[in-house]
Amino acid sequence: MDPVILLGVPFVTSAFDFLFRRAETLIDRRASKGADKDENVADTSILEGTLQPLKVDERALERYGDELMRLYGGLSTYSRERSRITTEDEALRERLGELRVILEHIYGQRITFKGENRPLSGSRVDQDVETAEGPMVGIDAKRIHGSADVVQRVGRVTETGSVTGIKAEDLW
């Protein structure tokens, strides 16, 4: 697992709050059987890159829901006892890393904190198919603001197939 790199006490607390609040929102959403509203994140100053409004992949939320609950429960002690949130706590870093991976799957975006050596926060698409018999497009949008990451694995492309990573009118 990719542990969250935590630099300094104010930063570790902010990273914890960011990930913990996202988990809390998703758990509430799952309990109420979803909502059609995108989640806007108020403070992204601790992130490297730009998050788009957070759209929930309901299938991913269902798939990772039990693991999300387990991690949230394990982290709730830190939420109540904030003095336990330290950069030296390896178990905390590992749990936050696991939580981040799940959140990235559910939101379809990478979440990178300032100071980490990993791709910038932003849209992420991961496609894996044996055969592309028609058009396969990772991202098809009018405008993409910030970063986007598309990974496509295709075993074979037929004569009628095509593979495009990003199709957009405006990238900035």
C-alpha positions in Angstrom: 0.0 0.0 0.0 1.1 3.5 -0.7 1.3 5.2 2.7 0.4 8.9 2.9 3.6 11.0 3.2 2.9 13.3 6.1 5.1 16.4 6.6 4.7 18.3 9.8 1.9 18.2 12.4 -0.4 20.8 10.9 -0.1 19.0 7.5 -0.8 15.6 8.9 -3.9 16.8 10.7 -5.1 18.5 7.5 -4.5 15.4 5.4 -6.3 13.3 8.1 -9.2 15.6 8.1 -9.5 15.7 4.3 -9.5 11.9 4.0 -11.6 11.2 7.1 -14.3 13.7 6.1 -14.5 12.2 2.5 -15.0 8.7 4.1 -17.7 10.1 6.5 -19.6 11.7 3.6 -19.5 8.4 1.6 -20.6 6.3 4.5 -23.6 8.7 5.1 -24.4 8.6 1.3 -24.2 4.8 1.3 -26.6 4.6 4.3 -29.1 6.8 2.6 -28.8 4.8 -0.7 -27.0 7.6 -2.7 -27.7 11.1 -3.7 -27.4 12.7 -7.1 -25.3 15.6 -5.9 -21.6 16.1 -6.6 -19.5 16.8 -3.6 -17.5 20.1 -3.7 -14.4 20.1 -1.5 -14.0 23.4 0.3 -10.3 23.3 1.1 -7.9 21.8 -1.5 -4.9 23.9 -0.5 -3.2 20.8 0.9 -3.5 19.1 -2.4 -1.0 19.0 -5.3 -3.0 19.4 -8.5 -6.7 20.1 -9.0 -9.7 17.9 -8.0 -12.8 18.1 -10.2 -16.2 18.1 -8.3 -16.3 14.7 -6.7 -18.7 12.3 -8.5 -19.3 9.0 -6.8 -19.1 5.8 -8.7 -21.9 4.0 -7.0 -20.6 0.5 -8.0 -17.2 1.3 -6.6 -18.9 2.6 -3.4 -20.8 -0.7 -3.0 -17.6 -2.7 -3.8 -15.4 -0.9 -1.3 -18.1 0.0 1.2 -17.3 -2.6 3.9 -13.6 -1.8 3.7 -14.4 1.9 3.9 -16.4 1.3 7.1 -13.6 -0.8 8.6 -11.0 2.0 7.9 -13.3 4.7 9.1 -13.9 2.8 12.4 -10.2 2.3 12.9 -9.5 6.0 12.3 -12.3 7.3 14.4 -10.1 7.1 17.5 -7.8 9.6 15.9 -10.7 11.9 15.2 -11.7 11.9 18.9 -8.1 12.0 20.3 -6.5 14.4 17.9 -3.2 14.5 19.9 -2.6 10.9 18.6 -2.3 12.3 15.0 1.5 12.4 14.5 3.9 12.0 11.5 5.6 9.1 13.4 2.5 6.9 13.6 3.2 4.3 10.9 -0.2 2.6 11.5 -2.0 5.9 10.9 0.0 6.5 7.7 -0.8 3.0 6.4 -4.5 3.3 7.2 -4.7 6.7 5.5 -2.9 5.2 2.5 -5.5 2.4 2.3 -8.3 4.9 2.7 -6.9 7.2 -0.1 -6.7 4.3 -2.5 -10.4 3.4 -1.9 -11.4 7.1 -2.2 -9.5 7.3 -5.5 -11.4 4.3 -6.8 -14.8 5.7 -5.7 -14.2 9.2 -7.0 -12.2 8.3 -10.1 -9.6 10.9 -9.2 -6.1 10.7 -7.8 -5.6 12.5 -4.4 -2.1 13.7 -3.9 -1.0 15.9 -1.0 1.7 18.6 -1.2 5.2 17.2 -0.8 4.3 13.7 -2.0 6.3 12.2 -4.9 3.3 10.9 -7.0 1.2 12.1 -9.9 -0.9 15.3 -9.3 -4.4 15.2 -7.9 -7.0 15.0 -10.7 -9.2 12.9 -12.9 -8.1 9.3 -13.3 -9.4 6.6 -15.7 -8.2 3.0 -15.7 -9.5 0.7 -18.4 -8.6 -2.9 -19.0 -10.2 -4.9 -21.9 -9.2 -8.0 -23.9 -10.6 -6.7 -27.2 -11.6 -3.2 -28.4 -14.2 -3.9 -31.1 -15.5 -0.3 -31.2 -14.3 3.1 -30.0 -12.8 3.0 -26.5 -12.3 6.5 -25.0 -10.8 7.1 -21.6 -12.1 10.7 -21.2 -14.5 12.5 -23.6 -15.1 16.0 -22.4 -15.6 19.5 -23.7 -13.2 20.9 -21.2 -10.6 19.4 -18.8 -9.3 21.7 -16.1 -6.3 20.5 -14.1 -4.7 17.1 -14.5 -6.1 13.9 -16.0 -4.5 10.5 -15.9 -5.7 7.7 -18.3 -4.3 4.2 -18.2 -5.6 1.8 -20.9 -4.7 -1.8 -21.3 -6.0 -3.5 -24.4 -5.1 -7.0 -25.6 -6.3 -6.5 -29.2 -7.9 -3.8 -31.3 -10.1 -5.0 -34.2 -10.4 -3.3 -37.6 -13.6 -1.5 -36.3 -12.0 -0.6 -32.9 -10.0 2.3 -31.8 -8.4 3.5 -28.5 -8.2 7.1 -27.5 -6.9 8.3 -24.1 -8.4 11.8 -23.9 -10.7 13.5 -26.3 -11.4 17.2 -25.4 -11.9 20.5 -27.0 -10.1 22.5 -24.3 -7.3 21.3 -22.0 -6.0 23.7 -19.4 
